[in-house]
Amino acid sequence: MPRAAQRRHPIARAILLSTLLIPGTALIRPVTRVTAQAAGCAAPLTLRLRTGVPGSNGIEPPMPAPALVPMPPGTVAVHVPLYPGASPTTQREIFPTFDYPATPYIKTAMETFLLPATVDTAVAWYQRRFAACSYTYSGLGSGSDGRGDASSGVRFTSRDNPSLVVQLSFEVDAGHTLVLYVAEDTTQPARPAGSYLPAGLTQVRITYVLPIPQSPSSGPQPEVHRTITGPSALRALVHAVNALAHFNAGLHSCGFDEEQSATLVFQSRTGQQIKVYDEPVCVGVVVGPYPALTDPSQTVWKAISALVYSGGTPTPTPNLPFEQPTPTPVHR
């Protein structure tokens, strides 16, 4: 699986890739109006976003959502500016410029119009109009297939709902200016109650995997084992895990490299065991069978590391031979 991959239309080109994966989004109700009609905002075009990603033949199914955390139902209505005199068309751009995040929690709308203006004139007009509707302009990108087919694109992000992005792809064909609207809203379901660690945990066994040696001759990947029973240390670790709010729903590639990881096995007074896996660079924090949670500040990893190193530098023990793959995480 590609690491934090941006899944794209086969002929699309990315604009500002670093802005595509948008954290901190809100749960979407069955029908939600997400565009605030700010004073001075003229937004006559209504786009209705539904589950899916933009593709060459319209909206296509997204990657499947985890069964335990399904996609919130319903559509999203977005009101956006439309250039004066624009007319809808079934004509498609040959090489559109847009992108979208690799997540199952995405809703999309696509519409194409013919514009009575040049690309430069239209871009300048859209910049002013989207700004009046409380959107932030994120820059201009372009793409070409090397055969003369080219397009340019702009991105606008809603200040009222940062998960909402509207991209406009412009292409000139036979003297006509085409604009393709690609509206995307990345939703984030609420974290299920079952993914929170309960009270009353009495100990945690930690398997802390250190970086893989630089070469096969350096030996096997070492690991450190700790058992923590102190109530205050347990509470701090449980709090760090339970404070995470959002799922890391994109694609990941966790290949054979130098990444560290930790497996925690919590145990209650009744003998119940709950496994938590943390790979801070690639996956995130996995609680039991639930999808990975994002931990951008690595608060859980720092809490684990503090416990592992609390008695000084630990003495590692060999794990797997270097030629073998890294251990499979719990419920990955």
Sequence and secondary structure as in RCSB ss.txt:
>XXXX:A:sequence
MPRAAQRRHPIARAILLSTLLIPGTALIRPVTRVTAQAAGCAAPLTLRLRTGVPGSNGIEPPMPAPALVPMPPGT
VAVHVPLYPGASPTTQREIFPTFDYPATPYIKTAMETFLLPATVDTAVAWYQRRFAACSYTYSGLGSGSDGRGDA
SSGVRFTSRDNPSLVVQLSFEVDAGHTLVLYVAEDTTQPARPAGSYLPAGLTQVRITYVLPIPQSPSSGPQPEVH
RTITGPSALRALVHAVNALAHFNAGLHSCGFDEEQSATLVFQSRTGQQIKVYDEPVCVGVVVGPYPALTDPSQTV
WKAISALVYSGGTPTPTPNLPFEQPTPTPVHR
>XXXX:A:secstr
  TT     TT   S GGGSS  S     SEEE     TT    EEEEEEESEEETTEEE  S   TTS    SE
EEEEE   TT EE     SS      S SSEEEEEEEEEESS HHHHHHHHHHHHHHTTEEEEEEEEEE SSS E
EEEEEEEESS TTEEEEEEEEEETTEEEEEEEEEEE      GGGS  S EEEEEEEEE    SSGGG S EEEE
EEE  HHHHHHHHHHHHT   B  S     SSS  EEEEEEEETT  EEEEEEETTTTEEEETTS  B  TT HH
HHHHHHHHTTTSS   EE S TTS     TT 
